[in-house]
Amino acid sequence: MITKLTTLEQFIIDKQGDFPFATGELSSLLRDLSLAAKIVNREVNKAGLVDILGDLSTCNVQGEQQKKLDVFANEHFIKALSSGGECCLVASEELDDPIYINNEVSKSAKYLVCIDPLDGSSNVDVNVSVGTIFSIYRRTKSEGPITLDEVLQKGTEQVAAGYFIYGSSTMMVYTTGKGVNGFTLDPSIGEFCLSYPKMRFPEQGRIYSINEGNYLRFPQSVKEYIKYCQQNDKDTDRPYTSRYIGSMVADIHRNLLKGGIFLYPATLSHPKGKLRLVYECNPIAFIVEQAGGIATNGKKRILDISPSELHQRVPFFAGSKDMVNKLSEFIEKHQYVNEFVE
């Protein structure tokens, strides 16, 4: 129960002591991210009124057609992080290589940010929720030029992670390893205000989220789990409800609030999975675990995977503990393997 209005900035200051490197830099970095999110939110909300919808003639490093809003969001998050002075590198899903920030205010910065600037951007044209996913790491070296290996850290090394969701309301959900809290943007004052303290996944849910249009391409274990979800069984309150939005942030957010599982397995066309470990899976897995859920690639905890490349893809299953554990039974039974899962 919220008994008083607490802004994001007030909350960050109050909780700064929970962070082992409480120098104020992380707090400033989170504020920089929230500022950029407000700008992106403004453009998302008026996208149909200005020339910002639709595709560009360019593709990102994954070979996907870029949306105008993808590029807009990418530019504004990089601009905010570059001018804030706390970030020395930004790795974005939209760019082939990281952006090294070498200006005067950032030359001694200790943090790296990995970001998916606009998750689910194809949904903007049809007025469906989209989001931004971010992950923050500390440098592993105390001095000298930053190197790519400092970006390729395990998810367990994240100092903070979160997402913004631009929907019927705009929210920021984040963790620094001390639980998960959600903030809703109050447009009347322009501030994110605490609205969902201490967020937790229900241990058991009734929602499964997967693109069933790819059913024939799924591993047998995932096919069997979907059949399980669809069967009638009063003892386990099945069948479950299928809900799939197509914006990872939106699907995860709903399941976090209501209980459920999100599945994005390897397929015949994407044998190593499709979601990106560094920009999407690691930050979401950090949030999921801090909220009492489980995140796995089918055989291994997501946060324990050592990235081998910046744009690495992995299978991804995350959500309520009991539902992910049940999926794991099917995976074990059918020996779910692909080129990545060992």
VOGU-3710 file (C-alpha; in Angstrom, 3 decimals, decimal comma):
1> mitklttleq> 0,000/0,000/0,000  1,407/3,379/-1,045  0,856/5,864/1,784  2,845/8,824/0,433  4,100/10,132/-2,882  7,699/9,044/-3,476  9,457/10,159/-6,631  12,103/8,085/-8,372  14,787/10,566/-7,341  13,727/10,455/-3,684
11> fiidkqgdfp> 13,635/6,659/-3,771  17,092/6,393/-5,324  18,557/8,714/-2,688  16,849/6,797/0,140  18,141/3,451/-1,166  21,629/4,580/-2,152  23,072/2,995/0,987  22,016/-0,444/-0,279  24,509/-0,136/-3,100  28,114/-1,125/-2,312
21> fatgelssll> 29,558/1,745/-4,389  27,296/4,483/-3,013  29,030/7,508/-4,505  26,011/9,003/-6,244  27,178/8,062/-9,738  24,724/5,189/-10,143  21,900/7,416/-8,926  22,787/10,020/-11,555  22,980/7,336/-14,228  19,474/6,103/-13,429
31> rdlslaakiv> 18,199/9,675/-13,588  19,854/10,137/-17,006  18,059/7,025/-18,249  14,719/8,227/-16,887  15,159/11,600/-18,601  15,762/9,954/-21,976  12,752/7,684/-21,382  10,508/10,725/-20,861  11,614/12,094/-24,232  11,023/8,746/-25,958
41> nrevnkaglv> 7,648/8,429/-24,228  6,618/11,834/-25,582  7,445/10,794/-29,145  5,785/7,388/-28,808  2,594/9,053/-27,593  2,406/11,402/-30,573  3,926/9,048/-33,143  0,815/9,027/-35,293  0,808/12,839/-35,492  4,360/13,310/-36,767
51> dilgdlstcn> 6,588/11,716/-39,364  8,141/9,199/-36,991  6,305/5,980/-37,807  7,401/3,427/-40,367  10,628/1,871/-41,600  13,932/3,385/-42,580  15,968/2,096/-45,487  18,583/0,762/-43,052  18,977/-2,461/-41,074  20,584/-3,007/-37,686
61> vqgeqqkkld> 23,436/-5,431/-37,063  20,968/-8,329/-36,765  19,708/-7,622/-40,290  16,352/-6,334/-39,035  14,624/-3,376/-40,685  15,018/-0,334/-38,445  12,037/1,776/-37,485  12,304/5,539/-37,288  11,486/5,344/-33,587  14,271/2,786/-33,067
71> vfanehfika> 16,794/5,309/-34,307  15,168/8,188/-32,410  15,230/6,260/-29,119  18,784/5,063/-29,696  20,042/8,596/-30,341  18,364/10,095/-27,278  19,496/7,437/-24,831  23,066/7,740/-26,098  22,867/11,534/-25,877  21,599/11,431/-22,281
81> lssggecclv> 24,216/8,893/-21,212  27,013/10,763/-22,991  26,244/14,103/-21,366  25,642/12,796/-17,846  29,290/11,999/-17,107  28,771/8,649/-15,338  28,934/6,364/-18,389  32,057/5,601/-20,431  30,491/3,196/-22,949  27,076/2,466/-24,447
91> aseelddpiy> 26,410/-0,819/-26,232  23,156/-0,704/-28,158  21,200/-3,363/-30,000  20,871/-0,902/-32,868  24,618/-0,430/-33,414  27,278/-2,778/-34,760  29,862/-1,639/-32,225  29,790/0,032/-28,808  29,932/3,813/-28,461  33,023/4,846/-26,476
101> innevsksak> 32,379/8,109/-24,634  35,617/10,080/-24,452  34,420/13,577/-23,612  35,777/15,572/-20,681  32,954/14,742/-18,252  33,047/10,990/-18,943  36,783/10,273/-19,101  36,870/8,855/-15,549  33,412/7,233/-15,619  33,144/3,755/-14,111
111> ylvcidpldg> 29,926/2,449/-15,676  28,942/0,732/-18,912  25,378/0,633/-20,205  23,918/-2,020/-22,519  20,553/-1,080/-23,977  17,737/-2,120/-26,269  16,387/1,385/-26,977  12,955/0,354/-28,249  11,894/-3,237/-27,691  8,890/-4,275/-29,802
121> ssnvdvnvsv> 9,072/-1,202/-32,050  7,073/-2,922/-34,802  4,071/-2,600/-32,482  4,125/1,207/-32,431  2,338/1,414/-35,772  -0,629/-0,467/-34,289  -0,644/1,326/-30,908  0,594/-1,612/-28,810  2,922/-1,280/-25,808  6,668/-1,060/-26,420
131> gtifsiyrrt> 9,588/-0,578/-24,074  13,249/0,091/-23,360  15,544/-2,438/-21,642  18,797/-1,426/-19,945  21,637/-3,070/-18,077  24,428/-1,389/-16,068  27,870/-2,803/-15,275  30,958/-1,427/-13,551  34,277/-1,385/-15,348  36,490/-4,338/-14,514
141> ksegpitlde> 39,645/-2,194/-14,874  40,445/0,799/-12,726  42,243/2,738/-15,458  43,262/2,737/-19,105  41,152/2,579/-22,277  37,994/0,531/-21,997  37,998/-2,748/-23,924  35,266/-4,970/-25,352  35,945/-7,739/-22,819  34,738/-5,360/-20,103
151> vlqkgteqva> 31,342/-5,333/-21,818  31,155/-9,122/-22,108  30,539/-9,765/-18,420  28,198/-12,388/-17,004  24,756/-11,196/-16,014  25,649/-11,868/-12,378  27,951/-8,830/-12,573  25,145/-6,364/-13,302  24,890/-3,595/-10,725  21,471/-2,501/-11,986
161> agyfiygsst> 18,974/-3,380/-14,679  15,510/-2,299/-15,642  12,981/-1,489/-18,285  10,641/1,308/-19,272  7,253/0,346/-20,657  5,316/2,826/-22,801  1,687/1,748/-22,614  -1,593/2,974/-21,137  0,730/4,487/-18,561  4,501/4,800/-18,685
171> mmvyttgkgv> 6,464/2,882/-16,077  10,035/2,280/-15,011  10,798/-1,037/-13,297  14,321/-1,593/-12,016  16,550/-3,445/-9,578  19,978/-2,936/-8,042  19,970/-6,421/-6,545  17,795/-5,455/-3,589  14,380/-6,388/-4,962  12,310/-4,868/-7,749
181> ngftldpsig> 10,324/-1,643/-7,654  8,036/-0,011/-10,197  7,439/3,691/-10,847  4,657/5,255/-12,902  5,186/8,508/-14,783  2,826/11,225/-13,559  2,498/13,480/-16,620  1,081/16,324/-14,529  4,390/16,780/-12,691  6,732/15,007/-15,093
191> efclsypkmr> 8,041/12,628/-12,439  8,219/8,862/-12,042  6,464/8,021/-8,761  6,648/4,798/-6,766  3,538/2,761/-7,579  4,599/-0,901/-7,282  6,981/-1,417/-4,326  8,679/-4,763/-3,798  7,311/-6,426/-6,926  7,164/-10,239/-6,848
201> fpeqgriysi> 6,236/-12,934/-9,337  3,413/-15,131/-8,061  5,030/-18,565/-7,687  2,334/-20,079/-9,901  0,575/-18,334/-12,764  -2,036/-19,132/-15,393  -0,548/-17,320/-18,402  1,894/-18,658/-20,957  3,376/-16,252/-23,502  4,830/-17,605/-26,728
211> negnylrfpq> 4,451/-16,997/-30,454  2,471/-20,149/-31,256  2,663/-19,331/-34,969  6,141/-20,899/-34,833  4,839/-24,079/-33,172  6,048/-26,448/-35,920  9,588/-25,080/-35,536  9,755/-25,532/-31,739  11,740/-28,264/-29,949  9,579/-31,218/-28,899
221> svkeyikycq> 9,913/-30,333/-25,201  8,348/-26,908/-25,784  5,567/-28,421/-27,916  4,765/-30,854/-25,097  4,749/-28,060/-22,524  2,286/-26,053/-24,628  0,014/-29,129/-24,835  0,271/-29,422/-21,044  -0,796/-25,786/-20,666  -3,827/-26,391/-22,866
231> qndkdtdrpy> -5,119/-29,539/-21,146  -8,079/-29,607/-18,765  -7,068/-30,376/-15,183  -8,984/-29,004/-12,194  -6,239/-29,810/-9,704  -3,769/-27,522/-11,461  -6,378/-25,030/-12,700  -5,673/-25,773/-16,348  -6,037/-24,935/-19,151  -3,886/-21,844/-18,832
241> tsryigsmva> -4,451/-18,662/-20,794  -2,333/-17,844/-23,840  -1,288/-14,186/-23,980  1,394/-12,958/-26,382  1,972/-9,294/-27,194  5,190/-9,445/-29,194  6,963/-6,839/-27,067  9,148/-8,718/-24,594  8,875/-5,920/-22,024  5,080/-5,941/-22,179
251> dihrnllkgg> 4,818/-9,739/-21,900  7,262/-9,886/-18,981  5,570/-6,962/-17,223  2,129/-8,549/-17,402  3,409/-11,896/-16,157  5,319/-10,215/-13,343  2,096/-8,658/-12,103  -0,267/-11,582/-12,737  1,929/-14,673/-12,782  2,998/-16,512/-15,898
261> iflypatlsh> 5,826/-17,757/-18,088  7,453/-16,188/-21,145  8,961/-18,569/-23,705  11,232/-17,741/-26,635  12,877/-21,067/-27,573  15,358/-21,903/-30,274  13,657/-22,780/-33,548  14,661/-24,412/-36,802  15,189/-20,961/-38,310  17,026/-19,626/-35,226
271> pkgklrlvye> 18,818/-22,649/-33,718  20,721/-20,495/-31,228  17,650/-18,546/-30,163  16,636/-15,069/-31,249  16,725/-12,806/-28,190  20,012/-11,064/-27,377  21,810/-12,120/-24,229  23,524/-8,805/-23,457  20,736/-6,319/-24,226  17,569/-8,237/-23,453
281> cnpiafiveq> 18,000/-11,510/-21,596  20,531/-10,523/-18,931  18,678/-7,428/-17,684  15,280/-9,134/-17,783  16,706/-12,229/-16,046  18,153/-10,019/-13,272  14,739/-8,450/-12,721  12,950/-11,808/-12,890  15,228/-13,404/-10,290  15,064/-10,380/-7,986
291> aggiatngkk> 11,262/-10,671/-8,165  11,349/-14,341/-7,156  11,137/-15,901/-10,609  13,453/-18,049/-12,729  15,221/-17,278/-16,025  16,956/-20,022/-18,021  18,068/-20,896/-21,553  16,654/-24,391/-21,123  19,705/-25,928/-19,495  21,483/-23,112/-17,726
301> rildispsel> 20,699/-20,053/-15,625  20,785/-17,031/-17,938  22,887/-14,943/-15,537  25,627/-17,610/-15,476  26,239/-17,558/-19,238  29,549/-15,971/-20,282  28,921/-13,823/-23,385  31,211/-14,654/-26,279  30,134/-11,782/-28,526  28,241/-8,525/-28,241
311> hqrvpffags> 25,150/-9,538/-30,220  24,959/-13,142/-29,008  21,520/-14,764/-29,110  20,114/-17,325/-26,682  16,880/-19,243/-26,047  14,991/-17,643/-23,167  12,411/-18,914/-20,664  11,430/-16,789/-17,678  8,641/-16,295/-15,185  6,866/-17,758/-12,196
321> kdmvnklsef> 8,956/-20,356/-10,379  6,505/-23,277/-10,518  5,798/-22,774/-14,224  9,469/-22,624/-15,231  10,214/-25,674/-13,082  7,441/-27,595/-14,838  8,865/-26,581/-18,221  12,260/-27,850/-17,044  10,718/-31,284/-16,465  9,695/-31,446/-20,123
331> iekhqyvnef> 13,114/-30,193/-21,225  14,840/-32,871/-19,156  12,523/-35,567/-20,454  13,013/-34,699/-24,114  16,706/-33,784/-23,849  16,227/-30,315/-25,325  19,441/-29,389/-27,155  20,519/-27,055/-29,929  23,735/-25,441/-31,177  23,971/-23,202/-28,113
341> ve> 22,572/-25,183/-25,183  25,064/-27,768/-24,008
//
